[in-house]
Amino acid sequence: MILNTHSICKYIFSTFEPRNKSSLFVEELLLTLNFPIIMTKYIFVTGGVSSSLGKGIISASLAKLLQARGYRVTIQKFDPYINIDPGTLNPYEHGECYVTEDGAETDLDLGHYERFLNVPTSQANNITTGRIYQNVISKEREGCYLGKTVQVVPHITDEIKRNMRLLGENGAYDIVITELGGTVGDIESLPYIEAVRQFRWEKGAHDCLVIHLTLVPYLAAAGELKTKPTQHSVKMLLEYGIQPDILVCRTEHHLSQELRKKIALFCNVNINAVIESIDASTIYDVPLLMLKEQLDKTVLTKLKLPHKNEPDLEHWKDFLGRLKNPTSEVTIGLVGKYVELPDAYKSINEAFIHAGAKNECKVIVEYIHSEFLNETNVKEKLSHLDGVLVAPGFGERGIEGKIAAITYIRENQIPFFGICLGMQCAVIEFARNVLNLKDAHSTEMNSQTSAPVIGLMEEQKQVINKGGTMRLGSYPCELKKGTKAFSIYSKAKINERHRHRYEFNNDYLQAYEQAGMIASGINPDNHLVEIVELKNHSFFVGAQFHPELKSTVANPHPLFVRFIEAAILQAKKRN
């Protein structure tokens, strides 16, 4: 049995009164007694040469391999921008805002962490420069620094290190992986690099290691891969006082043994620490590619950790087999206003992949810009589709296009799935065209509407600040028996994640239900309508929450799974 030092410390400190209450004392004691122990180990993933090389995917893949060996692993992301969180960022700036169970608005990479590990993240898993400085300035205002001059070193770097240690202090994890956003050499990343240097010096070589993800570009004119950018990136890291332990080289072509030796020689690493990360057809191939490159073994060896069992990846391989060998194919229209940037709907796209694999179906997503959709072209844009998802969002732009799409979908029995604003648009469309409330709208877009079927939540009416003030995180929902929602979930009580300010106006609920739109999911505490569905439709479901945020490889979300099932039936009807 391998014991975590933190857990042993808690037991000893609660039972005895050791003279030196430190983990070092406990470690020495246990070593004397021949107990095998594990101190929490820390891995830092940095990037060089270029952005968007895939630090998040490499971090998640390594974590998956270590988890599959039996280790308790978590991942955190440190972002160098000054926003407190990405909650107020336009999706064009940073992609989607990922919401955790505890209501934190975070970087989209946390979605990758959850989808790979099937373990929820929290506010502690995403830190920004804005939060670091906010904490330091708050402490300064409180007088915590006793009148000292507050500086980047040591005060900012100390706060960064405090957050680096946070997840490893309660004994819940054997290994904490920290992904540093940005690229080595960026001005805004320097405090994080310095904090890693200090952290590593304090922890020691066997409790902390650095993985540097870099680019080995292929020059088509010369017909060869070039290692010089990697050498320069490592040189820059060395100038900041950090020698990387492992290099993960992103490449379009396989690295020869000669190139690996060259990189190892000029970057001061062992040749088995030069890891090839070749372009893959899907991000879900990367854990198996890293397994083949023995990244997990190299990491465990350097951290002086036992290799335990070989990684159990049978479920992962089964998922990949289904993903790559579909027996059917559907085309789903994604109607939204940020469709120029697919990362704005990252979790939705990944949920389609999970649900598609579950149904052994290839899901082709066709992006449709709601701003350019109207009653005259909606048939041309949607008639060939097997299903349509109307995406979440904020603001008036593109709203009428979404409503026009829903009218066509509802009248032509095309499977429909609306998320957050997509659900609210379905409510507005039904009011206008079925309940004959022609002026029906959300007060978000029209504060003077005579039929406010969607209105601002009561607790939101006094809110002034925009960041972190929406209805965020996991809330309960009770499902009505006999509804489509109940049959999909196969249980009466669920919990889902939210991110919104506006809600269904219950003053109109009776009229809706009499006309055939059922509120099949209700929050038990405030009676907020969470799910709506149509009685006489093959699949017409709108959710106020964001089901895509809980879909993982191991547990595809049931709403997406059933939506794809409905789309498969629609495709068969069409053929």
C-alpha atoms as one frame of an Amber mdcrd trajectory, in Angstrom:
protein
   0.000   0.000   0.000   1.353   3.455  -0.956   0.415   6.236   1.451   0.102
   9.955   0.769   2.262  11.951   3.184  -0.428  14.563   3.781  -2.909  11.928
   5.006  -0.302  10.443   7.340   0.577  13.905   8.682  -3.065  14.531   9.581
  -3.259  11.234  11.457   0.004  11.699  13.342  -0.698  15.328  14.225  -4.163
  14.402  15.534  -2.818  11.474  17.553   0.571  12.609  18.833   2.359  15.866
  19.567   5.570  15.630  17.539   8.152  18.283  18.339   8.545  19.264  14.707
   5.151  19.334  13.006   6.389  19.157   9.452   5.953  16.725   6.590   9.749
  16.349   6.552   9.636  15.023  10.127   6.851  12.594   9.197   8.658  11.486
   6.042  11.858  10.725   7.954   9.840   8.852  10.603   8.039   6.730   8.013
  11.237   5.995   6.106  12.747   4.740   9.363   9.734   2.436   9.725  10.098
   1.310   6.061   6.717   2.747   4.956   6.453   3.402   1.190   5.189   6.985
   0.879   4.301   9.525  -1.768   4.816  13.234  -1.438   2.579  15.210  -3.822
   4.565  15.704  -7.009   4.290  18.717  -9.315   4.627  18.841 -13.107   4.771
  22.112 -15.038   3.980  22.269 -18.756   5.382  25.262 -20.634   5.222  26.161
 -24.325   7.725  27.580 -26.757   8.144  28.784 -30.344   4.431  29.165 -31.075
   1.069  29.343 -29.359  -1.694  26.767 -29.945   0.681  23.792 -29.913  -1.633
  21.868 -27.584  -0.294  22.213 -24.040  -3.777  21.488 -22.720  -4.096  18.261
 -24.714  -0.602  17.097 -23.731  -1.348  17.884 -20.069  -4.689  16.047 -20.232
  -3.132  13.082 -22.068  -0.324  12.711 -19.538  -2.828  12.996 -16.704  -4.973
  10.300 -18.339  -2.010   7.904 -18.559  -1.016   8.520 -14.942  -4.638   8.144
 -13.822  -4.870   4.876 -15.777  -1.878   3.632 -13.785  -3.722   4.258 -10.534
  -2.443   7.706  -9.560  -4.720  10.482  -8.348  -4.085  13.360 -10.739  -5.455
  16.845 -11.299  -4.560  19.629 -13.733  -4.630  23.385 -13.294  -4.239  26.207
 -15.812  -2.438  29.494 -15.153  -3.436  32.171 -17.665  -1.288  35.305 -18.046
  -4.053  37.757 -19.004  -5.175  40.433 -16.525  -8.899  39.612 -16.631 -10.011
  38.110 -13.315 -11.541  35.240 -15.313 -12.718  34.708 -18.913 -16.351  35.345
 -17.950 -16.463  38.824 -19.484 -14.394  37.952 -22.565 -16.019  37.849 -25.973
 -15.899  34.260 -27.336 -14.003  35.610 -30.359 -11.220  36.609 -27.947 -10.782
  33.393 -26.014 -13.207  30.739 -27.208 -15.893  29.405 -24.911 -16.064  30.135
 -21.196 -16.060  26.802 -19.369 -18.103  26.652 -16.137 -17.200  24.278 -13.305
 -19.468  22.561 -10.775 -18.720  25.228  -8.154 -19.608  28.055 -10.530 -16.180
  29.245 -11.658 -15.930  30.785 -15.138 -12.722  29.307 -16.500 -10.510  28.646
 -19.508 -11.757  26.147 -22.098  -8.758  23.880 -21.395 -10.481  22.834 -18.160
 -13.063  21.219 -20.422 -10.320  19.032 -21.904  -9.154  18.098 -18.411 -12.639
  16.971 -17.397 -13.398  15.197 -20.676 -10.179  13.173 -20.451 -10.131  12.442
 -16.712 -13.884  12.290 -16.017 -13.181  14.222 -12.788 -14.741  17.645 -12.039
 -12.500  20.697 -11.759 -13.099  23.769  -9.602 -12.211  27.425  -9.118  -8.787
  26.336  -7.847  -7.951  24.756 -11.224  -7.796  28.048 -13.151  -5.798  31.101
 -12.068  -5.263  34.323 -14.020  -2.813  37.180 -13.563  -5.833  39.329 -12.708
  -6.693  37.081  -9.757  -3.071  36.968  -8.601  -2.775  40.754  -8.575  -6.240
  41.157  -7.062  -5.255  38.905  -4.144  -1.937  40.685  -3.595  -3.486  44.161
  -3.721  -6.251  43.081  -1.321  -3.614  41.831   1.122  -1.690  45.091   0.777
  -4.832  47.093   1.553  -5.414  44.937   4.627  -1.874  45.637   5.871  -0.737
  42.022   5.542   2.701  43.021   4.246   3.460  45.173   7.313   4.371  48.263
   5.343   6.854  46.580   2.988   7.155  47.683  -0.643   4.986  45.293  -2.658
   6.888  43.945  -5.668   6.622  41.326  -8.414   9.371  39.417  -6.598   8.655
  38.209  -3.960   4.982  39.127  -3.486   3.490  38.281  -6.904   5.665  35.184
  -7.312   4.819  34.062  -3.768   1.098  34.364  -4.534   1.605  32.360  -7.738
   3.452  29.658  -5.791   0.729  29.590  -3.143  -1.809  28.801  -5.857   0.521
  26.233  -7.422   0.625  24.346  -4.096  -3.060  24.719  -3.251  -4.413  21.572
  -4.935  -1.614  19.429  -3.534  -2.000  20.475   0.099  -5.076  18.495   1.114
  -3.785  15.052   0.200  -6.406  14.502  -2.506  -3.861  14.132  -5.323  -0.577
  12.328  -5.839   0.352  14.476  -8.841  -0.607  18.041  -9.755  -0.021  19.096
 -13.365   0.135  22.851 -13.991  -0.210  24.196 -17.517   1.264  27.672 -18.004
  -0.580  29.682 -20.650   1.255  31.688 -23.284   4.709  31.123 -24.725   8.118
  31.353 -23.056   9.452  34.839 -23.783   6.099  36.608 -23.475   6.431  39.553
 -21.079   3.209  38.667 -19.254   4.431  35.097 -18.607   7.690  36.075 -16.872
   6.344  36.079 -13.270   5.031  32.530 -13.789   8.354  31.295 -15.167  10.184
  32.873 -12.220   7.683  31.292  -9.816   8.338  27.869 -11.381  12.095  28.416
 -10.992  11.674  29.212  -7.308   9.142  26.429  -6.755  11.457  23.887  -8.291
  14.393  25.050  -6.172  12.269  24.794  -3.035  10.771  21.370  -3.837  13.839
  19.622  -5.217  14.539  17.711  -8.414  12.507  14.584  -7.603   9.312  16.327
  -6.510   8.976  18.741  -9.404   9.701  18.575 -13.138   9.213  20.772 -16.200
   7.875  19.565 -19.549   8.491  21.989 -22.401   6.245  21.694 -25.445   7.914
  23.056 -28.534   7.656  23.045 -32.322   9.856  21.216 -34.818   8.669  22.780
 -38.100   8.892  21.118 -41.497  10.275  23.268 -44.313   8.729  21.955 -47.514
  11.227  23.758 -49.756  14.153  22.108 -47.972  12.266  18.878 -47.370  13.396
  18.569 -43.762  12.471  19.158 -40.145  14.272  21.991 -38.353  15.352  21.790
 -34.692  16.718  25.343 -34.364  13.423  26.882 -33.092  13.354  24.264 -30.324
  16.976  24.990 -29.418  16.278  28.718 -29.182  13.160  28.150 -27.095  15.073
  25.984 -24.614  17.911  28.523 -24.561  15.408  31.214 -23.565  14.049  28.978
 -20.810  17.619  28.411 -19.586  18.167  32.174 -19.468  15.288  32.338 -16.993
  16.951  29.688 -14.843  14.926  26.622 -15.859  16.338  23.495 -17.448  13.427
  21.473 -18.896  13.394  17.815 -17.911  11.353  16.592 -20.874  10.830  18.042
 -24.355   7.604  17.249 -26.199   8.160  18.106 -29.850   5.103  18.946 -31.928
   5.724  17.891 -35.516   4.039  17.055 -38.811   6.524  14.262 -39.571   8.165
  11.564 -37.467  11.390  12.489 -35.678  14.328  10.318 -36.698  16.700   8.956
 -34.073  19.341  11.321 -35.421  17.097  14.350 -34.869  16.225  13.167 -31.358
  19.936  12.868 -30.523  20.572  16.358 -31.887  17.747  17.881 -29.830  18.894
  16.018 -26.716  22.511  17.113 -27.164  21.836  20.803 -27.713  19.017  21.075
 -25.154  20.738  19.198 -22.295  18.168  16.402 -21.896  18.362  12.613 -22.106
  17.423  11.185 -25.482  14.505   9.258 -23.932  13.202  12.631 -22.716  12.721
  13.846 -26.309   9.085  12.966 -26.982   7.484  13.092 -30.410   3.999  14.629
 -30.610   2.940  14.097 -34.192  -0.251  15.583 -35.654  -3.211  13.298 -34.973
  -6.610  12.896 -36.629  -8.339  13.475 -33.282  -7.228  14.801 -29.906  -8.382
  11.506 -28.387  -5.503   9.730 -30.164  -2.939  11.720 -28.174  -2.965   9.646
 -24.944  -2.178   6.501 -26.962   0.533   8.335 -28.916   2.076   9.535 -25.644
   1.834   5.984 -24.282   3.751   4.739 -27.307   6.390   7.429 -26.669   6.533
   6.297 -22.999   5.942   9.832 -21.700   4.284   8.493 -18.549   7.169   6.137
 -17.779   9.719   8.905 -18.289   7.786  11.174 -15.949   7.438   8.529 -13.241
  11.132   7.657 -13.446  12.179  11.289 -13.077   9.812  11.796 -10.152  11.064
   8.592  -8.462   7.569   7.121  -8.461   6.742   3.418  -8.884   5.411   2.505
 -12.331   2.588   0.498 -10.753   0.476  -1.344 -13.338   0.404  -0.753 -17.060
  -2.249   1.875 -17.955  -5.758   0.464 -18.200  -7.042   2.132 -21.381  -9.505
  -0.483 -22.635 -12.510   1.846 -22.313 -10.563   4.584 -24.102  -9.632   2.236
 -26.951 -13.246   1.076 -27.216 -14.334   4.716 -27.518 -11.759   5.329 -30.270
 -12.855   2.181 -32.089 -16.459   3.400 -32.147 -15.372   6.910 -33.128 -13.275
   5.740 -36.076 -15.588   2.999 -37.330 -19.065   4.537 -37.522 -21.961   2.575
 -38.982 -24.042   5.651 -39.813 -23.679   9.369 -40.485 -25.741  12.463 -39.654
 -25.400  16.158 -40.405 -26.239  18.516 -37.563 -26.714  22.232 -38.062 -25.237
  24.394 -35.290 -26.997  27.758 -35.408 -25.065  30.463 -33.566 -23.475  33.866
 -33.953 -19.844  32.961 -33.176 -19.545  30.236 -35.799 -16.427  31.762 -37.393
 -14.536  30.456 -34.346 -15.363  26.792 -33.601 -13.672  27.076 -30.181 -16.589
  29.296 -29.143 -18.624  26.050 -29.094 -15.803  23.702 -28.068 -17.720  21.684
 -25.464 -20.725  21.305 -27.776 -18.503  19.960 -30.547 -16.822  17.504 -28.172
 -20.208  16.392 -26.794 -21.234  15.589 -30.375 -18.101  13.444 -30.718 -18.881
  11.559 -27.496 -22.538  11.026 -28.427 -21.602  10.061 -31.972 -19.178   7.402
 -30.740 -21.808   6.089 -28.328 -24.201   5.668 -31.286 -21.422   4.477 -33.649
 -22.328   7.446 -35.808 -20.204  10.051 -37.561 -21.532  13.498 -36.650 -20.861
  16.183 -39.252 -21.396  19.657 -37.795 -22.494  22.347 -40.237 -22.069  25.867
 -38.846 -24.875  28.299 -39.697 -24.546  31.978 -38.824 -27.784  33.108 -37.180
 -27.239  36.745 -38.175 -27.645  35.820 -41.853 -30.594  33.459 -41.382 -34.147
  34.612 -42.080 -37.577  33.412 -43.214 -36.644  33.587 -46.902 -33.515  31.413
 -46.771 -34.227  29.156 -43.793 -35.530  26.265 -45.921 -32.454  26.357 -48.144
 -30.143  26.370 -45.094 -31.895  23.752 -42.949 -33.973  21.371 -45.077 -31.123
  18.899 -45.696 -30.152  18.610 -42.021 -30.832  15.621 -39.764 -30.981  17.767
 -36.637 -30.409  21.341 -35.506 -28.849  22.667 -32.318 -29.488  26.329 -31.521
 -26.512  27.475 -29.511 -26.165  29.598 -26.386 -25.067  33.223 -26.454 -25.864
  36.727 -25.273 -27.299  39.880 -26.807 -29.670  40.788 -29.624 -27.467  40.089
 -32.645 -28.662  37.007 -34.544 -31.738  36.414 -32.374 -34.315  36.682 -35.166
 -32.303  34.213 -37.244 -32.429  31.690 -34.418 -36.179  32.175 -34.042 -36.716
  31.741 -37.805 -34.702  28.507 -37.670 -36.806  27.156 -34.789 -40.059  27.924
 -36.617 -38.910  25.881 -39.614 -37.618  23.053 -37.383 -40.825  22.844 -35.349
 -43.134  22.905 -38.367 -41.102  20.357 -40.323 -40.463  17.843 -37.526 -36.669
  18.157 -37.616 -34.980  17.086 -34.331 -34.235  20.201 -32.282 -31.962  20.827
 -29.317 -31.765  24.305 -27.749 -29.204  25.235 -25.099 -29.595  28.238 -22.761
 -30.424  31.126 -25.135 -31.378  28.441 -27.674 -34.040  27.200 -25.265 -35.216
  30.776 -24.625 -35.532  31.377 -28.386 -37.729  28.265 -28.627 -39.961  29.710
 -25.913 -40.194  33.057 -27.755 -40.935  31.376 -31.096 -43.709  29.253 -29.574
 -45.289  32.316 -27.969 -45.307  34.250 -31.236 -46.491  31.521 -33.565 -48.589
  29.191 -31.392 -49.827  31.336 -28.508 -50.264  34.255 -30.940 -48.350  36.675
 -28.718 -46.783  38.511 -31.663 -44.759  40.887 -29.480 -43.332  38.095 -27.301
 -39.653  38.478 -26.486 -36.991  38.365 -23.815 -36.500  41.531 -21.790 -32.776
  41.096 -22.515 -33.488  42.161 -26.115 -36.698  44.184 -25.700 -37.338  45.658
 -22.255 -40.646  47.134 -23.462 -42.228  43.940 -24.821 -45.877  43.432 -23.919
 -45.281  39.674 -23.557 -42.040  39.150 -21.576 -42.009  35.356 -21.778 -38.305
  35.454 -20.813 -37.331  37.861 -18.038 -34.441  38.808 -15.771 -34.125  36.566
 -12.729 -35.268  38.272  -9.520 -31.886  37.945  -7.816 -30.182  39.509 -10.867
 -32.127  42.776 -10.783 -29.786  44.494  -8.325 -26.578  43.194  -9.953 -24.281
  45.880 -11.392 -20.937  44.154 -11.962 -20.865  41.753 -14.906 -18.021  39.410
 -13.969 -18.895  36.279 -11.998 -22.413  37.450 -11.135 -24.610  35.240 -13.324
 -26.395  32.136 -12.074 -23.329  29.925 -12.257 -22.501  26.313 -11.481 -24.458
  23.192 -10.612 -28.116  23.353  -9.586 -30.702  20.597  -9.022 -33.577  19.853
 -11.379 -36.586  17.577 -10.885 -37.959  15.795 -13.961 -41.627  15.023 -14.568
 -42.435  11.364 -15.083 -43.808  10.490 -18.481 -41.802  13.196 -20.266 -39.055
  12.817 -22.838 -36.579  14.336 -20.369 -37.402  11.698 -17.753 -36.985   8.882
 -20.283 -33.625  10.321 -21.414 -32.134  10.608 -17.928 -33.987   7.566 -16.482
 -34.231   9.283 -13.108 -36.253  11.998 -11.407 -33.486  14.179  -9.959 -30.504
  15.572 -11.847 -27.881  18.303 -11.414 -26.651  20.431 -14.313 -24.401  23.474
 -14.774 -25.766  26.924 -15.549 -24.584  30.284 -16.869 -27.401  32.789 -17.375
 -29.279  35.811 -16.014 -32.661  35.424 -17.719 -35.350  32.802 -17.116 -38.679
  31.492 -18.317 -41.513  33.686 -17.014 -43.758  31.343 -15.009 -46.712  33.716
 -15.446 -47.099  32.148 -18.908 -46.449  28.521 -17.909 -50.079  27.385 -17.889
 -50.707  28.806 -21.371 -47.629  27.034 -22.732 -48.534  23.665 -21.256 -52.116
  23.879 -22.500 -50.764  24.552 -26.010 -48.358  21.585 -25.954 -45.010  22.933
 -24.694 -44.284  21.112 -21.433 -41.957  22.256 -18.655 -40.459  18.814 -18.042
 -37.650  19.929 -15.722 -38.109  22.304 -12.755 -35.672  23.608 -10.151 -37.121
  22.470  -6.789 -35.921  25.547  -4.879 -37.060  28.491  -7.018 -39.349  26.700
  -9.521 -37.233  27.900 -12.446 -38.110  26.084 -15.682 -35.003  24.105 -16.639
 -36.251  21.986 -19.574 -39.022  22.477 -22.107 -40.203  19.989 -24.712 -42.985
  19.620 -27.258 -45.542  16.839 -26.922 -46.134  16.183 -30.611 -42.615  16.245
 -31.991 -40.039  13.519 -32.600 -37.379  15.407 -30.608 -37.829  19.025 -29.531
 -35.978  19.756 -26.276 -34.655  23.002 -24.845 -32.427  23.170 -21.758 -31.752
  26.309 -19.730 -28.530  24.699 -18.459 -25.402  23.672 -20.400 -25.359  19.857
 -20.718 -22.285  19.986 -22.956 -20.160  20.929 -19.926 -20.700  17.507 -18.322
 -20.131  15.298 -21.353 -16.961  13.192 -21.136 -15.405  10.275 -22.991 -16.424
   7.931 -20.183 -19.916   9.436 -19.761 -21.404  10.991 -22.918 -24.239  13.302
 -21.936 -27.631  11.559 -22.295 -29.316  14.578 -23.937 -26.704  14.600 -26.703
 -26.845  10.809 -27.046 -30.624  10.854 -27.504 -30.464  13.865 -29.839 -28.065
  11.980 -32.124 -30.349   8.915 -31.952 -33.217  11.120 -33.154 -31.018  12.522
 -35.929 -30.150   8.977 -37.079 -33.866   8.163 -37.356 -34.409  11.414 -39.268
 -31.634  10.502 -41.707 -33.200   7.067 -42.297 -36.568   8.693 -42.988 -34.971
  11.019 -45.490 -33.296   8.135 -47.309
